[in-house]
Amino acid sequence: MSVGNVFFCLCSLVALIGAVGTVVSKNPIRSAVALLASILGIAGLFLQLSAQFLAAIQLIVYAGAVVVLFVFVIMVLGPDAVTSSGPESASPRARWSRRLGAALLVLVALVGGLLAAGVNSAPVAFSKAPEGFGGVEAVGQMLFTQGLVPFELATALLIVAVVGAIAVARSHHGARERKVITNPQKLFVGPLHPRDAGRAIPKEGLS
């Protein structure tokens, strides 16, 4: 086995274990760390494909920005923040959606296994990469020629997601009720000055 095959197996194993850990882990911090491991494995696969620019973007954008943003959101919401106390408290629609998702996953895995079983297992030698393959110029030319429509659709999707997040946050903020203090005495739970520590505060002084 060559060094390239060993490197491919290691990167694939890291990417797969990270992806499974991201989905399976119940702790959001561990899910973020597993996502980081998966991104590192994918960056290694890009390196083996001689796509150095994509590997650098994978590390800078995803590992250095997206994962950090996820961690910031997790720390703001709290690492123990959950939508429900357990599967028993979920709505019937949520339970059916989980079962449907599991069934679709099994179906896709079976179809993928059948397709992989019918493929010729003989190794295929790839041709040598052309000059400038995986560089900034090649990626930019493909991005703004063949991939222009998917690029613009992804941009619109991100804008819609940002607008939706802002709308949801504003609606929750407006729905909060302001607390009105009906008893001002609750604001004073102790002496106002150290010299009054031995004396109780008269009620008429708070009126």
C-alpha positions in Angstrom: 0.0 0.0 0.0 1.4 3.4 -1.0 1.7 6.5 1.1 -1.1 8.1 -0.9 -3.5 5.3 -0.1 -2.7 5.4 3.6 -3.2 9.2 3.6 -6.6 8.7 1.8 -7.7 6.1 4.3 -6.8 8.2 7.3 -8.5 11.3 6.0 -11.6 9.4 5.0 -11.7 7.7 8.4 -11.4 11.1 10.2 -14.1 12.6 8.0 -16.5 9.8 8.5 -15.9 9.5 12.3 -16.3 13.3 12.6 -19.6 13.3 10.6 -21.1 10.4 12.7 -20.0 12.1 15.9 -21.6 15.4 14.9 -25.0 13.7 14.4 -24.8 11.2 17.3 -23.3 13.3 20.1 -25.9 14.8 22.5 -23.5 17.5 23.7 -23.3 20.4 21.3 -19.7 21.2 22.2 -18.7 17.7 21.3 -20.7 17.9 18.1 -18.8 21.1 17.1 -15.5 19.4 17.8 -16.5 16.4 15.7 -17.6 18.7 12.9 -14.1 20.3 13.1 -12.5 16.8 12.7 -14.7 16.1 9.7 -13.7 19.4 8.1 -10.0 18.6 8.6 -10.5 15.2 7.0 -12.2 16.8 4.0 -9.4 19.3 3.7 -6.9 16.4 3.6 -8.9 14.8 0.8 -8.7 18.1 -1.2 -4.9 18.1 -0.7 -4.7 14.6 -2.2 -6.7 15.8 -5.2 -4.1 18.6 -5.7 -6.7 21.2 -4.8 -4.6 23.3 -2.5 -6.8 26.3 -2.7 -9.9 24.4 -1.8 -8.1 22.8 1.2 -7.0 26.2 2.4 -10.5 27.6 2.0 -11.9 24.6 3.9 -9.6 25.3 6.8 -9.9 29.1 6.8 -13.7 29.5 6.1 -15.2 26.4 7.7 -12.8 25.4 10.5 -11.7 29.0 11.3 -15.1 30.8 10.9 -18.1 28.6 10.7 -17.2 26.2 13.6 -16.1 29.2 15.7 -19.5 30.8 15.0 -21.3 27.6 16.0 -19.3 27.5 19.3 -20.2 31.2 20.0 -23.9 30.4 19.4 -23.7 27.3 21.7 -22.0 29.3 24.4 -24.7 32.0 24.2 -27.6 29.6 24.3 -25.8 27.3 26.8 -24.3 23.9 26.2 -27.2 22.2 27.9 -29.9 24.0 25.9 -32.4 21.6 24.3 -35.8 21.9 22.8 -37.4 19.1 24.8 -36.6 17.0 27.8 -36.5 13.8 25.8 -38.0 11.7 23.0 -41.1 11.0 25.0 -42.0 14.7 25.2 -41.7 15.2 21.5 -44.8 15.8 19.4 -46.2 13.0 17.2 -45.2 14.9 14.1 -41.6 15.1 15.4 -41.6 11.4 16.1 -42.9 10.5 12.7 -40.4 12.8 11.0 -37.5 11.0 12.9 -38.8 7.7 11.8 -39.2 8.8 8.2 -35.7 10.2 8.2 -34.3 7.0 9.6 -36.1 5.0 6.9 -34.8 7.2 4.2 -31.3 6.9 5.5 -31.5 3.1 5.5 -33.0 3.2 1.9 -30.2 5.4 0.7 -27.6 3.2 2.3 -29.1 0.1 0.7 -29.2 1.7 -2.8 -25.6 3.0 -2.4 -24.5 -0.5 -1.3 -26.2 -2.1 -4.3 -24.6 0.4 -6.7 -21.2 0.0 -5.2 -21.5 -3.8 -5.5 -22.1 -3.6 -9.2 -19.1 -1.3 -9.9 -15.9 -2.8 -11.3 -13.4 -3.1 -8.5 -10.4 -2.8 -10.7 -8.4 0.4 -9.9 -8.5 3.2 -12.4 -5.5 5.4 -13.0 -6.3 9.1 -13.1 -4.6 11.3 -15.7 -2.1 13.9 -14.5 -3.7 17.1 -13.3 -3.2 20.0 -15.7 -1.1 23.0 -14.9 -2.8 25.3 -12.4 -5.4 22.7 -11.4 -6.9 23.5 -7.9 -5.4 27.0 -7.9 -7.2 30.4 -7.4 -7.5 31.1 -11.2 -9.0 27.7 -12.0 -11.5 27.7 -9.1 -12.5 31.3 -9.9 -13.0 30.6 -13.6 -15.2 27.6 -12.9 -17.1 29.4 -10.1 -18.1 32.3 -12.3 -18.7 30.3 -15.5 -20.1 26.8 -15.0 -21.0 27.3 -11.4 -22.4 30.8 -11.6 -26.1 29.8 -11.1 -25.5 27.5 -8.1 -23.2 30.2 -6.6 -26.0 32.8 -6.8 -28.6 30.4 -5.5 -26.4 29.6 -2.5 -26.0 33.4 -1.9 -29.8 33.9 -2.0 -30.3 31.0 0.3 -27.9 32.5 2.9 -29.6 35.8 2.7 -33.0 34.2 3.2 -31.6 32.3 6.2 -30.2 35.6 7.7 -33.5 37.4 7.2 -35.5 34.6 8.7 -33.2 34.4 11.7 -33.6 38.2 12.3 -37.4 37.9 11.9 -37.6 35.1 14.4 -35.4 36.9 16.9 -37.4 40.1 16.6 -40.7 38.2 17.1 -39.5 36.5 20.2 -38.1 39.8 21.5 -41.4 41.6 21.0 -43.4 38.8 22.6 -41.6 39.1 25.9 -43.6 40.9 28.5 -42.0 43.5 30.7 -41.9 42.7 34.3 -43.8 45.3 36.4 -42.7 45.5 40.0 -45.9 45.9 42.1 -44.1 45.8 45.5 -41.1 48.1 45.7 -40.1 46.5 49.0 -38.8 43.5 47.1 -36.0 45.7 45.8 -34.6 46.1 49.3 -33.4 42.8 50.7 -30.9 44.1 53.1 -29.6 47.2 54.9 -29.0 50.2 52.8 -25.8 51.1 54.6 -23.4 49.1 56.8 -24.3 51.3 59.8 -27.9 50.0 59.6 -26.9 46.3 59.7 -28.1 46.0 63.3 -31.4 47.7 62.7 -34.4 46.7 60.6 -35.6 49.0 57.9 -39.0 50.5 58.8 -41.8 49.9 56.3 -42.9 53.5 56.4 -39.4 54.4 55.1 -40.0 52.5 51.9 -43.4 54.0 51.1 
